[in-house]
Amino acid sequence: DTATTEIYTLSLTRRSSDLRYCAVVRGYNRAGLYTEAASNCVLIDRNVPQAGTVNDGSLSDVDYQSNDTLISANWYGFSDGKNGSGIVGYKYKVVDENGSIFLDWTSVGNATSFSKGGLLLRNNIRYFVTVNATDAVGLSTTASSDGFLVDISHPITAKIYDGSQTGSDVKYASWINTFSANWEPFLDEQSFILKYTWAVYHLNVGFITQFISTGLNCSG
């Protein structure tokens, strides 16, 4: 007749993952009658979450950046399966190309991105973001980005020639409606040259055309 609370543990011979189990308790009185009640059930989850994809940058994946004070990343595709316990939190860390930890593990809750400023990133060093996803039973998985290189140095210019003949500079021309130019390749040993744009400049007036892209062609 005295109410007590005790914890009992039963050993099961079969504990299949992705199935729900409930505890059923029968309370008997002295007349042999009982009332039965069940728990809310527990999901058995022994499957490690599926790893997703980590992008460097705030949107699509970037390979280079000129900002040496900011790191951003976003990720998708981490999953605990249809019948899993569900991802309950993410955390990230950042390491450099030498394997040194630049930012240690930092929790972001359920967010799938982060952006952290006020940093001192080193020029010409590649950094990698690793994301850890943990499910409700404590199982976790990690995935890393392919890295981004910090490039804060401007491309090195080369000689520019007036005229269409490669490597030859003209001093006088009778052009009226067109202007031709060619140039030697610019140099950038870190993130490399992506494209060229060029325009015509009048010494007394300023730019008389808009900048136009030539792709990687060294003439226009």
Protein Blocks (a to p, Z undefined) as FASTA:
>chain_A
ZZcddddddddfbdcehiacddddddddfkopacddddebjaddfbdcddddddedjkbc
dfbdfbfkbccdddehiaebjklnbjabdcdddddfkopafbdcddehjafbdcdehiac
dehiacddddddddfkopacddddebjaddfbdcddddddedjbehiacfbdcbfkbccd
dddddddfknopfbdcdddddfknopcbdcddehjaccZZ
